[in-house]
Amino acid sequence: MLSFLIVTYNSISTIDRCINSIYDHLGHLSLEVIVVDNGSSDGTAEYVKKHFQKVIIPENTENTGFARGVNKAFRNSSGEILIILNPDTYLNDPSIEKAVSYLANNPDVGVLGPKISDDKGDFQYSCRRGKADPIMVLWKDLGLERILGRGFDEYKLHRISPDQILEVESVSGSCMILKSSLFRSLNGLDTRYFMYSEDIDLCLKVQKMGKKVIYFPEINVLHLGGVSSRQTPLRSLLYMHFSKLIFINRHYFRFPPYGLLLQLLVAARLLIKAYAALIRRNP
């Protein structure tokens, strides 16, 4: 059985298409869809209950964050293969079946990430990350690869074709595929991350177990991106940077001067971004 784990927050504008894309393309398979709603105020949970009777909806009355939501969905699942899917992500075809076969035939692989495009059909480079350490992330965030040339960017892997199967450091949490046994052995997503960076953290832990993280473009999904975040931009900005600080502290602070410098850079970037956002709101 396949278990689709979806966490929603005010996702009523996208959840219908998301769930329908699962059943339309994979309804011939044994599957289940679990939706954990993080206290939406737009009626998302009620809409899913009314229109998708087969969907499992564990009770959840508050916003506990993405990681806790995914873990709760997992506790209510029974499939051997997990597909963590954002509510603004849609399957274009039944190619998820290829991922199941690939995982079965490659026991050294821990996590698969698909090729992801936006609503205009443009490839989202963030769905595969070459080096996801804080320096590379800050390099990308500051746009330095645009100044020095894409050849200097080891995060987005511009030089490698989007159609090439590739071992990477991490894939996007908007759609990740892995075995439930592996997810259980990792104790799920790290709940210290409210949202953002939990996907990179998971992939690093998978690699430390000796498993590979694979970008698998034979699966192609559509991702609108940032639908929930745009509703609370300042709060999302804070969550993003706090998560980066947690990530640095967990994986890089063992080298104190290096870790401290990275934390200061992230804090400085947060202040600049927050100030710019406030200026835009109050010109």
Steps between C-alpha positions, in 0.01 A plus 500: 500500500601859430434758771474864397574732793365852451510787749265790431467855627235717336538288186141497377599654166738214413410188697219386269729481197778341706289210628322450169835475321591209729180305443481587128847366422548232766150390592573154358762443772462420868540840662385723780501876544551650846439872544602676820354850510694749712206697632391664173253786524378467139311171542764274342439208738122524463530512121717186490263314733202590283647429157749217567345241728787256446761745628623447857490825699646475851363760739724804531373835630817711498797579280772270628732553203586299192729243664253412777222486242688254280590286801136492608393398150762224508366366832162463331638330190548133414682503163844363427586799280452858617448797270527829689309747286425870535133598452594726207680217320332296227582172329510524122494126427530156667883507497514466881483127422852529357622628836361195677685271259819704532497481880433126486787437257752731670518420873785750543261785416321670789312798353378591152405848385319564169551759233288798601366775275301812581161592355673651194687178431837638611734263682541570875871461566437483875354149460859364492789643697863420441648647813246607760741626765431852638769667288341371179152599620614853586688517168174417323287733716734795437496435126878475476481238224338767282801725559777242465326268256292187545811287487567613857166375626522152652153525655270510197722292270429718197768323296327160517196416289167490689430172319796311649457259793742628759623433852461826691537631852131574543166523320198719562253423777217604267517143366720231655465125460645248745424177680298520819753275674776755436282792613421310820866425567574874472219582745335704227572864430679703766227698676742774603437636152157664485529533124791516251833310510347179636537341155875576484540375856323172417712444189824557692393246763414249226849538355659457842322163510682404180201549268488707183277797420401486133353764272268296277370701202299212358234631736380849412267697728363852503556724802348845537719577801458731797119511502477477881813710557365792298210531743736585787821625331671650806429197717619268224817708468567456870436125485734465202790671673441339840507163324831589337642587841381167642650317201837673547499425872422131439743432219772768496538655845747226597751736338427802726656790302352370173159433652488835679589688182225320309247581771596867491462506121156339520391744773623795294315374193182462706520860623554632147215291354261588785577871466444484123168318553384762750592781258295333227202470735529859624643710216 
